[in-house]
């Protein structure tokens, strides 16, 4: 538990350092960034930020896998929606290869 907590603190500090050096914040605004800025404003404590990030790291794989599972089932049941999604992807991406 202490090792994981320490690792989270290191990751958050690395993120904080990165945010302090970027030119365009909007390209780096994710949930962790929002938490860090909330702490800077005094809305959250460092312990709050650490706990939120830790919970995201622990809970995210479970919730993500369940969400993706149901999304794939719904797409399989609604082929027109899948076709619309594919058209939108092709419109946005053009001939580029898709990457994760």
N, CA and C atoms as a LAMMPS dump frame, in Angstrom:
ITEM: TIMESTEP
0
ITEM: NUMBER OF ATOMS
300
ITEM: BOX BOUNDS ff ff ff
-5.0000000000000000e+02 5.0000000000000000e+02
-5.0000000000000000e+02 5.0000000000000000e+02
-5.0000000000000000e+02 5.0000000000000000e+02
ITEM: ATOMS id mol type element x y z
1 1 1 N 0.82 -1.192 0
2 1 2 C 0 0 0
3 1 3 C 0.865 1.258 0
4 2 1 N 1.911 1.274 0.851
5 2 2 C 2.794 2.435 0.898
6 2 3 C 3.573 2.586 -0.403
7 3 1 N 3.983 1.434 -0.988
8 3 2 C 4.715 1.482 -2.254
9 3 3 C 3.851 2.065 -3.358
10 4 1 N 2.6 1.626 -3.423
11 4 2 C 1.681 2.128 -4.438
12 4 3 C 1.398 3.611 -4.233
13 5 1 N 1.202 3.997 -2.995
14 5 2 C 0.96 5.395 -2.672
15 5 3 C 2.169 6.252 -3.061
16 6 1 N 3.35 5.763 -2.768
17 6 2 C 4.571 6.479 -3.146
18 6 3 C 4.716 6.609 -4.651
19 7 1 N 4.381 5.531 -5.351
20 7 2 C 4.458 5.565 -6.816
21 7 3 C 3.474 6.586 -7.384
22 8 1 N 2.273 6.67 -6.806
23 8 2 C 1.275 7.655 -7.25
24 8 3 C 1.791 9.071 -7.03
25 9 1 N 2.415 9.308 -5.889
26 9 2 C 2.958 10.633 -5.599
27 9 3 C 4.024 11.024 -6.618
28 10 1 N 4.863 10.071 -6.991
29 10 2 C 5.908 10.331 -7.99
30 10 3 C 5.275 10.653 -9.342
31 11 1 N 4.273 9.859 -9.751
32 11 2 C 3.604 10.103 -11.033
33 11 3 C 2.916 11.466 -11.061
34 12 1 N 2.271 11.823 -9.966
35 12 2 C 1.585 13.116 -9.901
36 12 3 C 2.598 14.254 -9.969
37 13 1 N 3.719 14.094 -9.296
38 13 2 C 4.755 15.13 -9.343
39 13 3 C 5.329 15.252 -10.754
40 14 1 N 5.509 14.123 -11.438
41 14 2 C 5.99 14.169 -12.825
42 14 3 C 4.991 14.902 -13.711
43 15 1 N 3.7 14.636 -13.496
44 15 2 C 2.656 15.313 -14.26
45 15 3 C 2.668 16.809 -13.958
46 16 1 N 2.817 17.16 -12.694
47 16 2 C 2.877 18.567 -12.29
48 16 3 C 4.051 19.277 -12.986
49 17 1 N 5.208 18.615 -13.017
50 17 2 C 6.391 19.181 -13.681
51 17 3 C 6.131 19.38 -15.175
52 18 1 N 5.509 18.381 -15.786
53 18 2 C 5.221 18.471 -17.221
54 18 3 C 4.271 19.634 -17.5
55 19 1 N 3.241 19.794 -16.669
56 19 2 C 2.285 20.883 -16.861
57 19 3 C 2.946 22.241 -16.731
58 20 1 N 3.967 22.319 -15.903
59 20 2 C 4.628 23.618 -15.693
60 20 3 C 5.524 24.016 -16.86
61 21 1 N 5.807 23.075 -17.766
62 21 2 C 6.724 23.378 -18.868
63 21 3 C 6.069 23.384 -20.243
64 22 1 N 4.805 22.981 -20.341
65 22 2 C 4.17 22.913 -21.664
66 22 3 C 3.767 24.306 -22.135
67 23 1 N 3.747 24.469 -23.455
68 23 2 C 3.36 25.749 -24.023
69 23 3 C 1.847 25.882 -24.123
70 24 1 N 1.178 24.807 -24.549
71 24 2 C -0.274 24.845 -24.719
72 24 3 C -0.912 23.876 -23.73
73 25 1 N -1.535 24.421 -22.704
74 25 2 C -2.154 23.574 -21.681
75 25 3 C -3.297 22.742 -22.226
76 26 1 N -4.063 23.293 -23.185
77 26 2 C -5.244 22.58 -23.662
78 26 3 C -4.919 21.22 -24.268
79 27 1 N -3.692 21.034 -24.733
80 27 2 C -3.293 19.746 -25.293
81 27 3 C -2.971 18.724 -24.207
82 28 1 N -2.863 19.169 -22.968
83 28 2 C -2.476 18.288 -21.869
84 28 3 C -3.514 18.256 -20.753
85 29 1 N -4.727 18.747 -21.035
86 29 2 C -5.747 18.817 -19.997
87 29 3 C -6.522 17.506 -19.926
88 30 1 N -6.195 16.713 -18.96
89 30 2 C -6.923 15.487 -18.686
90 30 3 C -7.398 15.551 -17.235
91 31 1 N -7.967 14.465 -16.754
92 31 2 C -8.535 14.491 -15.409
93 31 3 C -7.457 14.723 -14.348
94 32 1 N -6.304 14.104 -14.514
95 32 2 C -5.222 14.305 -13.543
96 32 3 C -4.787 15.772 -13.526
97 33 1 N -4.728 16.399 -14.697
98 33 2 C -4.375 17.815 -14.766
99 33 3 C -5.403 18.667 -14.038
100 34 1 N -6.673 18.35 -14.235
101 34 2 C -7.737 19.087 -13.552
102 34 3 C -7.592 18.964 -12.034
103 35 1 N -7.254 17.764 -11.57
104 35 2 C -7.051 17.557 -10.129
105 35 3 C -5.893 18.402 -9.609
106 36 1 N -4.806 18.427 -10.357
107 36 2 C -3.634 19.203 -9.946
108 36 3 C -3.979 20.69 -9.871
109 37 1 N -4.71 21.187 -10.866
110 37 2 C -5.096 22.604 -10.84
111 37 3 C -6.068 22.895 -9.705
112 38 1 N -6.944 21.944 -9.399
113 38 2 C -7.85 22.129 -8.259
114 38 3 C -7.046 22.227 -6.962
115 39 1 N -5.992 21.442 -6.853
116 39 2 C -5.125 21.537 -5.67
117 39 3 C -4.416 22.891 -5.641
118 40 1 N -3.937 23.342 -6.803
119 40 2 C -3.253 24.647 -6.859
120 40 3 C -4.18 25.783 -6.427
121 41 1 N -5.477 25.647 -6.734
122 41 2 C -6.446 26.678 -6.343
123 41 3 C -6.851 26.549 -4.882
124 42 1 N -6.489 25.439 -4.252
125 42 2 C -6.862 25.214 -2.858
126 42 3 C -8.178 24.483 -2.697
127 43 1 N -8.738 23.975 -3.81
128 43 2 C -10.002 23.236 -3.746
129 43 3 C -9.811 21.807 -3.246
130 44 1 N -8.626 21.242 -3.447
131 44 2 C -8.301 19.884 -3.015
132 44 3 C -6.964 19.888 -2.278
133 45 1 N -6.786 18.903 -1.42
134 45 2 C -5.487 18.713 -0.78
135 45 3 C -4.665 17.747 -1.629
136 46 1 N -3.374 17.667 -1.351
137 46 2 C -2.535 16.713 -2.083
138 46 3 C -3.005 15.287 -1.82
139 47 1 N -3.503 15.026 -0.602
140 47 2 C -4.028 13.701 -0.278
141 47 3 C -5.265 13.385 -1.132
142 48 1 N -6.145 14.395 -1.337
143 48 2 C -7.31 14.205 -2.205
144 48 3 C -6.88 13.823 -3.616
145 49 1 N -5.912 14.551 -4.141
146 49 2 C -5.43 14.301 -5.504
147 49 3 C -4.831 12.896 -5.594
148 50 1 N -3.972 12.552 -4.63
149 50 2 C -3.351 11.224 -4.634
150 50 3 C -4.398 10.122 -4.586
151 51 1 N -5.413 10.285 -3.74
152 51 2 C -6.454 9.272 -3.6
153 51 3 C -7.268 9.128 -4.886
154 52 1 N -7.6 10.245 -5.524
155 52 2 C -8.361 10.194 -6.778
156 52 3 C -7.58 9.468 -7.864
157 53 1 N -6.299 9.798 -8.007
158 53 2 C -5.479 9.154 -9.032
159 53 3 C -5.33 7.671 -8.728
160 54 1 N -5.1 7.332 -7.479
161 54 2 C -4.979 5.929 -7.086
162 54 3 C -6.256 5.162 -7.424
163 55 1 N -7.405 5.734 -7.09
164 55 2 C -8.679 5.066 -7.38
165 55 3 C -8.901 4.917 -8.88
166 56 1 N -8.486 5.92 -9.66
167 56 2 C -8.612 5.79 -11.117
168 56 3 C -7.762 4.633 -11.626
169 57 1 N -6.547 4.522 -11.107
170 57 2 C -5.646 3.467 -11.566
171 57 3 C -6.162 2.079 -11.195
172 58 1 N -6.787 1.97 -10.033
173 58 2 C -7.273 0.672 -9.576
174 58 3 C -8.599 0.309 -10.231
175 59 1 N -9.517 1.274 -10.322
176 59 2 C -10.873 0.986 -10.797
177 59 3 C -10.999 1.009 -12.312
178 60 1 N -10.2 1.793 -12.983
179 60 2 C -10.377 2.004 -14.418
180 60 3 C -10.383 0.725 -15.249
181 61 1 N -9.473 -0.222 -15.03
182 61 2 C -9.505 -1.423 -15.877
183 61 3 C -10.832 -2.187 -15.804
184 62 1 N -11.422 -2.299 -14.616
185 62 2 C -12.696 -3.006 -14.487
186 62 3 C -13.818 -2.266 -15.187
187 63 1 N -13.952 -0.983 -14.904
188 63 2 C -15.055 -0.233 -15.498
189 63 3 C -14.881 -0.105 -16.998
190 64 1 N -13.649 0.065 -17.456
191 64 2 C -13.397 0.175 -18.885
192 64 3 C -13.755 -1.119 -19.61
193 65 1 N -13.357 -2.251 -19.046
194 65 2 C -13.642 -3.517 -19.723
195 65 3 C -15.142 -3.783 -19.802
196 66 1 N -15.878 -3.475 -18.744
197 66 2 C -17.332 -3.665 -18.76
198 66 3 C -17.975 -2.721 -19.77
199 67 1 N -17.544 -1.474 -19.781
200 67 2 C -18.094 -0.485 -20.713
201 67 3 C -17.833 -0.895 -22.159
202 68 1 N -16.599 -1.295 -22.46
203 68 2 C -16.275 -1.728 -23.818
204 68 3 C -17.065 -2.961 -24.22
205 69 1 N -17.242 -3.895 -23.305
206 69 2 C -18.02 -5.098 -23.578
207 69 3 C -19.439 -4.74 -24.006
208 70 1 N -20.103 -3.881 -23.23
209 70 2 C -21.474 -3.501 -23.564
210 70 3 C -21.531 -2.662 -24.835
211 71 1 N -20.531 -1.812 -25.064
212 71 2 C -20.503 -1.027 -26.292
213 71 3 C -20.416 -1.946 -27.505
214 72 1 N -19.567 -2.967 -27.432
215 72 2 C -19.424 -3.9 -28.551
216 72 3 C -20.698 -4.708 -28.776
217 73 1 N -21.353 -5.101 -27.7
218 73 2 C -22.632 -5.816 -27.843
219 73 3 C -23.66 -4.92 -28.531
220 74 1 N -23.76 -3.673 -28.082
221 74 2 C -24.721 -2.751 -28.686
222 74 3 C -24.404 -2.492 -30.155
223 75 1 N -23.129 -2.369 -30.49
224 75 2 C -22.761 -2.185 -31.893
225 75 3 C -23.137 -3.409 -32.724
226 76 1 N -22.922 -4.584 -32.168
227 76 2 C -23.281 -5.808 -32.881
228 76 3 C -24.793 -5.888 -33.112
229 77 1 N -25.56 -5.355 -32.18
230 77 2 C -27.024 -5.383 -32.303
231 77 3 C -27.56 -4.261 -33.185
232 78 1 N -26.743 -3.26 -33.484
233 78 2 C -27.18 -2.102 -34.269
234 78 3 C -26.169 -1.811 -35.384
235 79 1 N -26.199 -2.62 -36.455
236 79 2 C -25.199 -2.471 -37.524
237 79 3 C -25.233 -1.1 -38.214
238 80 1 N -26.394 -0.442 -38.253
239 80 2 C -26.447 0.888 -38.882
240 80 3 C -25.611 1.89 -38.086
241 81 1 N -25.658 1.774 -36.772
242 81 2 C -24.848 2.657 -35.93
243 81 3 C -23.367 2.381 -36.179
244 82 1 N -23.025 1.106 -36.289
245 82 2 C -21.63 0.749 -36.566
246 82 3 C -21.183 1.347 -37.899
247 83 1 N -22.036 1.266 -38.916
248 83 2 C -21.698 1.836 -40.221
249 83 3 C -21.507 3.349 -40.126
250 84 1 N -22.367 4.027 -39.369
251 84 2 C -22.235 5.472 -39.184
252 84 3 C -20.923 5.811 -38.479
253 85 1 N -20.583 5.016 -37.477
254 85 2 C -19.319 5.246 -36.764
255 85 3 C -18.134 5.079 -37.707
256 86 1 N -18.176 4.052 -38.528
257 86 2 C -17.076 3.802 -39.46
258 86 3 C -16.952 4.942 -40.469
259 87 1 N -18.093 5.458 -40.952
260 87 2 C -18.053 6.596 -41.874
261 87 3 C -17.43 7.819 -41.192
262 88 1 N -17.798 8.052 -39.945
263 88 2 C -17.242 9.196 -39.226
264 88 3 C -15.739 9.036 -39.017
265 89 1 N -15.314 7.841 -38.664
266 89 2 C -13.881 7.578 -38.49
267 89 3 C -13.149 7.832 -39.801
268 90 1 N -13.703 7.345 -40.904
269 90 2 C -13.067 7.543 -42.211
270 90 3 C -13.033 9.021 -42.592
271 91 1 N -14.105 9.762 -42.245
272 91 2 C -14.145 11.193 -42.536
273 91 3 C -13.067 11.931 -41.766
274 92 1 N -12.914 11.603 -40.501
275 92 2 C -11.933 12.292 -39.658
276 92 3 C -10.51 11.855 -39.979
277 93 1 N -10.314 10.55 -40.135
278 93 2 C -8.959 10.013 -40.288
279 93 3 C -8.483 9.986 -41.737
280 94 1 N -9.402 9.987 -42.69
281 94 2 C -9.005 9.886 -44.088
282 94 3 C -8.324 8.552 -44.344
283 95 1 N -7.19 8.6 -44.997
284 95 2 C -6.461 7.367 -45.347
285 95 3 C -5.413 6.992 -44.293
286 96 1 N -5.347 7.758 -43.203
287 96 2 C -4.354 7.461 -42.167
288 96 3 C -4.66 6.12 -41.507
289 97 1 N -3.626 5.45 -41.072
290 97 2 C -3.813 4.223 -40.305
291 97 3 C -4.318 4.575 -38.922
292 98 1 N -5.243 3.792 -38.389
293 98 2 C -5.738 4.016 -37.031
294 98 3 C -4.693 3.534 -36.043
295 99 1 N -4.554 4.292 -34.972
296 99 2 C -3.633 3.926 -33.908
297 99 3 C -4.36 4.042 -32.586
298 100 1 N -3.921 3.291 -31.611
299 100 2 C -4.554 3.391 -30.305
300 100 3 C -4.161 4.684 -29.618
